[in-house]
Amino acid sequence: MAKVLVNCTHGKEDPERAILPFIVGNVGATADQETKVLLTIDGVWLATKGYAAGVQHEGFPPLKETLEAFIRNGGEIWACSACTNPRGITQDDLVEGATIVTAANVVEYMASGASTLSF
């Protein structure tokens, strides 16, 4: 099984770049690949409860639906602790299927052979 890590650095300010990582992530997850979407910078807001509602971009499915499908398909959402901490985001603020992780977790996953892509 391959490992895929898709990095997302954007939130509502750029809906196209917020939704696309979850579209790619869904492709990996539905193909039975171990897939994680890593949220960094303002992308960490995407993992918070209620934030994804209303995030849309013409020609794309709504973020809320895409994010929920990603989790249902076995994908995991990782929110960067260095990015969540200054924004006051805690594990209790996150949607089901999302976890706050450290840089060490990310490096370990990449070192284990994960292919990476960033938006």
N, C-alpha and C positions, 0 to 999 in steps of 0.2 A: 504494500500500500504506500502510495506517495504521500508526502506531507506538503501542504500548501499554506502559506502565510500571506494574507492580503492586508496591507497597511492602509488605513484611512485617516487623513489628517483634517478633514473638513466636516462641518456641521451644516446647519440651516443656511449659512451664508453662501454655500455652493452646493445646491441639492444634487446636481449631476455627479459631483465627486463624492457626495455622501452616499448615494444609492449604488453607484457602480461597483464598489467593493463587495457589496452583498449580492449583487447579480453574479459576479465572478465566483464569490464564495459558494453560492448555491450550485453553480455548475460543478465545482469540486466536490461538494458534499453529496450531491445526487449521483456522482460517479464513484461513490464509496472511497473518496480520498479523505484523509484526515485533514480537515480544513479549519483554520482559525482566521478571524478578522481581527486584526490588531488596531485598536483605536488610539491615536495619539493626538496631541495638541488639542484643537477644538473638536476633533472627532470623538473625544471621550463623551461628549454630551449625547451622542447617538445611543449610548448604552443606558441612559437614564430613563426612568419610567415616564411615559407620556411625551417625551421629546420627539419621537419619530412621527407622531400623528401630524398630518398636514404637510410633511416634507414630500414634495412632488416635483418632478421635472418632466416637461413635455416629451413624450415618447418612451418614458420609463414607467414601470409599475410604482405605486406609492411605496415609500421607504418602509412604513409600518408593515405592510404585507410581505415585502421582500425580506426584512429582518426576521419576522416571525417564521417564514418559510425556511430560512437558513437554519434557525434553531431546530425546527421540526425535522429537518433533513440531517441532523446530526452535527451541524457546525457549532463552533464555540466562538464566543465574543470575548476578546481580551481587551481590557481597558488599562492603559499604562498608568502605573501608580505615580510616577513622576509628574504626570499630567492631571490625574484626578485630585491629588492632594492639594495643589494650590487653588483648585476650583471648588474645594469643599465637598467633592463627590465621595461618598462612601459606598461600601458593598450594599448597604440597605437601600441606596438610591437606584440600584441597577435593575434592569429587566431580568427575568428568568433566563438563564443561559449565558449570562455575562459574569465575568470575574475580573477583579483587579489583579494585575500581575506586575512583577518587577522586571527590570531590564535583564536580570539573570535568567528568568524564565524564557524571555524572548531569545536571548543568545543561545541558550541550551537547545531550544527548538530549531533554530537555524543551523546550529552545529550538528544536529542530528540528521540534517539533509533536507530541510524544508526549502522548497522553492519559494521565492518572495516576489511580490509585486506591490507597487505603491501608487496610491492616488492622492 
